[in-house]
Amino acid sequence: MPIHAFTVGDIQCTVLSELESQAPYDENLTNFFITATFEEIRAAADEVGEGDHLTNAINPLLIQSGNTNLLVDTGIGNPEVSGLLGALSEAGVAPDQIDIVFITHLHGDHFGGLLQNGEPAFPNARYVINRAEWEFWLSEEKLAEGGPRIDGLKKGLLPLEDQFSFVEPGDEIIPGVEVVDAPGHTPGHVGLYLSSGDKSLLFLVDTLHRVVQLARPTWHFVYDTDKDLAVQSRIALLTRAADDDQFTLFYHLPFPGLGHVKRVGDAFRWQPIDS
């Protein structure tokens, strides 16, 4: 599976492609961008040069610093389509060599690979998550609600609950890797800020999901839990990335999801590393 290796100062990073798919720009997209018409979506796509299809990628990140292997998110975990373990192997790291797994938020395409056939996929790892995210999804009240998302948490996360530890925004998971507050997509959704020497990376995870959202950051996205707060976080973090000319990574943008955010009037554009 594809990988993309790069460095942030003394920190070695590798984007691991779990999967990538394309979907046509059609009326179904109004089910995702729920405050936009299809004509508005098509116009935004034309502005950013998206063509006839939009891309959905899943880009977990391997961080290697000192003797520590830190994996950020685990993808969907479906062995029929997931290339995560193959990508990890291509990066020269076996599952039992992962020391820490950090979960940015509790949607299935981020924690789904924690277990394989009911067993820990990363048997020697410890698990870390933002405390606010855990307390929201794993409260007794929330677990009692049921439904597919809660059932997924019970099956794919709860067997490991005693092995989780907690951080909060501003904490470092390891030296040079800081938790960044990015609420709205979920109550405890976070990103990461990596820094070493004079180099840095801002990993904004699910602050946005598609390239067109840079052109229309105020659109509501169906999977954002608090849609107004998600808009606020999106604009604030895109502004930070643009104003600082910050090297940036997104979890769902076309592989490897790396590039720079640029200002265009009151909105933004994506400048991927290959352009």
C-alpha positions as CSV (number, residue, x, y, z in Angstrom):
1,M,0.0,0.0,0.0
2,P,1.2,3.6,-0.6
3,I,3.1,5.4,2.1
4,H,4.7,8.8,2.2
5,A,7.6,9.4,4.5
6,F,8.9,12.8,5.6
7,T,10.6,14.4,8.6
8,V,9.6,17.1,11.0
9,G,13.0,18.0,12.3
10,D,14.2,14.9,14.2
11,I,10.7,13.3,14.1
12,Q,10.2,10.7,11.3
13,C,6.6,10.7,10.0
14,T,4.9,8.4,7.5
15,V,1.4,8.8,6.1
16,L,-0.1,5.3,5.7
17,S,-2.8,5.0,3.1
18,E,-5.5,2.7,4.4
19,L,-7.8,3.2,1.4
20,E,-8.8,5.8,-1.1
21,S,-12.0,5.9,-3.2
22,Q,-13.8,8.3,-5.6
23,A,-17.4,9.2,-5.9
24,P,-19.1,11.3,-8.6
25,Y,-20.3,14.8,-8.0
26,D,-24.1,14.2,-8.0
27,E,-27.2,15.0,-6.1
28,N,-26.3,12.6,-3.3
29,L,-23.7,15.0,-2.1
30,T,-26.4,17.2,-0.6
31,N,-26.8,14.4,2.0
32,F,-23.3,15.3,3.2
33,F,-23.1,19.0,2.8
34,I,-26.6,19.5,4.2
35,T,-26.8,23.3,3.9
36,A,-25.8,23.4,0.3
37,T,-27.6,22.8,-3.0
38,F,-26.1,20.6,-5.6
39,E,-25.6,23.7,-7.8
40,E,-23.6,25.3,-5.0
41,I,-21.6,22.2,-4.5
42,R,-20.8,21.9,-8.2
43,A,-19.8,25.6,-8.3
44,A,-17.4,25.1,-5.4
45,A,-15.9,22.0,-7.0
46,D,-15.3,24.0,-10.2
47,E,-13.6,26.7,-8.2
48,V,-11.1,24.3,-6.6
49,G,-10.6,22.2,-9.8
50,E,-12.1,19.0,-8.4
51,G,-13.4,17.7,-11.7
52,D,-16.2,15.2,-11.9
53,H,-15.3,13.2,-8.8
54,L,-14.4,13.8,-5.2
55,T,-11.9,11.7,-3.3
56,N,-12.2,10.2,0.1
57,A,-9.0,9.0,1.6
58,I,-8.1,7.5,5.0
59,N,-4.6,8.7,6.1
60,P,-3.4,7.4,9.5
61,L,0.0,8.8,10.6
62,L,3.0,6.9,12.0
63,I,5.2,9.1,14.1
64,Q,8.7,7.8,15.1
65,S,10.7,9.7,17.6
66,G,13.6,8.3,19.6
67,N,12.7,4.7,20.3
68,T,8.9,5.3,20.2
69,N,6.5,4.2,17.5
70,L,3.3,6.3,17.8
71,L,0.3,5.4,15.5
72,V,-2.3,8.1,15.1
73,D,-5.7,6.5,14.3
74,T,-6.2,3.0,12.9
75,G,-8.7,3.3,10.1
76,I,-11.8,1.3,9.6
77,G,-10.1,-2.1,10.3
78,N,-12.0,-4.1,7.7
79,P,-9.4,-6.6,6.4
80,E,-11.1,-6.9,3.0
81,V,-10.5,-3.3,2.1
82,S,-8.0,-1.9,4.7
83,G,-4.4,-1.5,3.6
84,L,-3.2,-0.2,7.0
85,L,-1.2,-3.2,8.1
86,G,0.3,-3.5,4.6
87,A,1.3,0.2,4.6
88,L,2.7,-0.2,8.1
89,S,4.8,-3.2,6.8
90,E,6.0,-1.1,3.9
91,A,7.2,1.5,6.4
92,G,9.2,-1.2,8.1
93,V,7.1,-1.5,11.3
94,A,5.4,-4.6,12.6
95,P,2.1,-4.3,14.5
96,D,3.8,-5.5,17.7
97,Q,6.4,-2.7,17.4
98,I,3.7,0.0,17.9
99,D,4.2,1.5,21.3
100,I,1.4,4.0,21.5
101,V,-1.9,4.3,19.6
102,F,-3.5,7.7,19.8
103,I,-7.2,7.9,18.8
104,T,-8.2,11.4,17.7
105,H,-11.9,10.8,18.1
106,L,-14.4,7.9,18.3
107,H,-15.7,7.5,14.8
108,G,-15.3,4.0,13.4
109,D,-12.9,5.0,10.6
110,H,-10.5,6.2,13.3
111,F,-10.6,3.4,15.9
112,G,-11.9,0.5,13.7
113,G,-8.5,-1.1,13.4
114,L,-7.8,-1.5,17.1
115,L,-9.0,-5.1,17.0
116,Q,-8.5,-7.9,14.4
117,N,-10.6,-11.0,14.9
118,G,-11.4,-9.9,18.4
119,E,-7.7,-9.6,19.4
120,P,-5.6,-6.4,19.8
121,A,-4.1,-5.5,16.4
122,F,-1.2,-3.8,18.2
123,P,-0.6,-6.1,21.1
124,N,2.2,-4.2,22.8
125,A,0.7,-0.7,22.5
126,R,-0.9,1.5,25.1
127,Y,-3.8,3.6,24.0
128,V,-4.4,7.3,24.5
129,I,-7.4,9.5,23.8
130,N,-8.7,13.0,24.7
131,R,-10.6,12.7,28.0
132,A,-13.5,14.8,26.8
133,E,-14.1,12.4,23.8
134,W,-14.0,9.3,26.0
135,E,-16.4,10.8,28.6
136,F,-18.9,11.8,25.9
137,W,-19.1,8.5,24.0
138,L,-18.5,6.1,26.9
139,S,-20.9,7.6,29.4
140,E,-23.6,5.2,30.7
141,E,-26.2,7.4,29.2
142,K,-24.6,7.3,25.8
143,L,-24.0,3.6,25.8
144,A,-27.6,3.0,26.7
145,E,-28.8,4.8,23.6
146,G,-27.8,1.9,21.3
147,G,-27.6,2.1,17.5
148,P,-24.9,1.3,15.0
149,R,-22.3,3.8,16.3
150,I,-22.7,2.7,19.9
151,D,-22.7,-0.9,18.9
152,G,-19.4,-0.3,17.1
153,L,-17.9,1.2,20.2
154,K,-19.0,-1.7,22.4
155,K,-17.5,-4.2,20.0
156,G,-14.4,-2.4,18.8
157,L,-13.3,-0.3,21.7
158,L,-14.7,-1.5,25.1
159,P,-12.6,-4.7,25.2
160,L,-9.6,-2.4,25.5
161,E,-11.0,0.2,27.9
162,D,-8.8,-0.7,30.8
163,Q,-5.7,0.0,28.7
164,F,-6.6,3.6,27.8
165,S,-5.0,6.7,29.3
166,F,-6.2,10.2,28.8
167,V,-4.8,13.5,27.7
168,E,-6.3,17.0,27.2
169,P,-5.6,19.8,24.6
170,G,-2.2,21.3,25.3
171,D,-0.7,18.0,26.6
172,E,2.2,16.3,24.9
173,I,1.7,12.6,24.0
174,I,5.5,12.3,23.5
175,P,8.0,15.2,23.3
176,G,7.2,17.4,20.3
177,V,3.7,16.0,19.7
178,E,1.0,18.2,21.3
179,V,-2.7,17.7,21.4
180,V,-4.7,20.5,19.6
181,D,-8.3,21.3,20.5
182,A,-10.6,21.0,17.5
183,P,-14.2,20.4,18.8
184,G,-17.3,20.3,16.8
185,H,-16.9,17.3,14.6
186,T,-17.2,15.4,17.8
187,P,-17.2,16.9,21.3
188,G,-13.6,15.9,22.0
189,H,-12.2,15.8,18.4
190,V,-8.5,16.9,18.5
191,G,-5.6,17.3,16.1
192,L,-1.9,17.3,16.7
193,Y,0.9,19.8,16.4
194,L,4.3,18.3,15.8
195,S,7.4,20.4,16.3
196,S,11.2,19.7,16.2
197,G,13.8,22.3,15.7
198,D,12.4,24.9,13.3
199,K,10.1,22.4,11.6
200,S,6.4,21.7,12.4
201,L,3.3,19.9,11.2
202,L,-0.3,20.6,12.0
203,F,-2.5,17.5,11.7
204,L,-6.1,18.7,11.5
205,V,-7.7,15.2,11.1
206,D,-11.4,15.6,10.5
207,T,-11.6,19.4,10.8
208,L,-12.8,19.0,7.2
209,H,-13.4,16.0,5.0
210,R,-13.4,17.3,1.4
211,V,-11.4,19.8,-0.6
212,V,-14.5,21.8,-1.4
213,Q,-14.9,22.6,2.3
214,L,-11.9,25.0,2.1
215,A,-13.8,27.1,-0.4
216,R,-17.0,26.9,1.7
217,P,-15.9,26.4,5.3
218,T,-19.3,27.5,6.7
219,W,-21.2,24.6,5.1
220,H,-22.5,22.1,7.6
221,F,-21.3,18.5,7.3
222,V,-23.6,15.7,8.1
223,Y,-21.3,13.9,10.5
224,D,-20.3,16.9,12.6
225,T,-21.9,16.5,16.0
226,D,-22.1,20.2,16.8
227,K,-22.2,21.8,13.3
228,D,-21.9,25.4,14.4
229,L,-19.0,24.6,16.6
230,A,-17.4,22.6,13.8
231,V,-17.6,25.6,11.5
232,Q,-15.9,27.8,14.2
233,S,-13.1,25.3,14.7
234,R,-12.7,24.8,10.9
235,I,-12.3,28.5,10.2
236,A,-10.1,29.1,13.2
237,L,-7.7,26.2,12.4
238,L,-7.7,26.9,8.7
239,T,-6.8,30.5,9.5
240,R,-4.0,29.4,11.7
241,A,-2.6,27.1,9.0
242,A,-2.9,29.8,6.3
243,D,-1.5,32.7,8.4
244,D,1.4,30.7,9.6
245,D,2.1,29.1,6.2
246,Q,1.9,25.9,8.2
247,F,2.7,22.5,6.7
248,T,-0.6,20.7,7.3
249,L,-2.1,17.1,7.1
250,F,-5.7,16.1,6.8
251,Y,-7.0,12.6,7.4
252,H,-9.5,12.5,4.5
253,L,-8.0,14.5,1.7
254,P,-6.4,12.8,-1.3
255,F,-3.3,10.8,-0.2
256,P,-1.0,11.8,1.3
257,G,-3.2,14.6,2.6
258,L,-0.2,16.9,3.0
259,G,0.1,20.5,1.8
260,H,-0.5,24.1,2.7
261,V,-3.7,26.1,3.3
262,K,-3.9,29.4,1.4
263,R,-6.3,32.3,1.9
264,V,-8.6,33.4,-0.9
265,G,-10.8,36.3,0.3
266,D,-12.8,35.0,3.2
267,A,-12.2,31.4,2.3
268,F,-9.3,29.1,1.6
269,R,-7.7,26.8,-1.0
270,W,-5.7,23.6,-0.7
271,Q,-2.2,23.5,-2.1
272,P,-1.2,19.8,-2.0
273,I,2.5,18.9,-1.9
274,D,2.6,17.7,-5.4
275,S,1.2,20.9,-7.0
